Amino acid sequence: LWEARSVTGQMIALDGGQHLAWQTPDVTGMVE
């Protein structure tokens, strides 16, 4: 299943981290 996690990381980069922004603690400071 570790492979599925790899795909999620790529999706975040494609989505600009907006799709999983609410799940990423690093975005907390980026959110408006």
C-alpha positions in Angstrom: 0.0 0.0 0.0 3.0 2.2 0.4 2.7 2.8 -3.4 -0.7 4.4 -2.9 1.0 7.0 -0.7 3.5 7.8 -3.4 0.6 8.6 -5.8 -0.9 10.9 -3.2 2.3 12.9 -3.0 2.3 13.3 -6.8 -1.4 14.4 -6.8 -0.6 17.1 -4.2 2.1 18.5 -6.5 -0.2 18.4 -9.5 -3.1 20.0 -7.4 -0.7 22.5 -6.0 -1.3 21.1 -2.5 -4.8 22.6 -2.5 -6.7 19.3 -2.5 -4.9 18.1 0.6 -4.1 21.6 1.9 -6.5 21.0 4.8 -4.5 17.8 5.6 -1.0 19.3 5.4 0.3 21.1 8.4 2.7 23.0 6.2 -0.2 24.7 4.4 -1.7 26.0 7.6 0.6 29.0 7.3 -0.1 29.3 3.6 -3.9 29.3 3.8 -5.5 32.8 3.6 
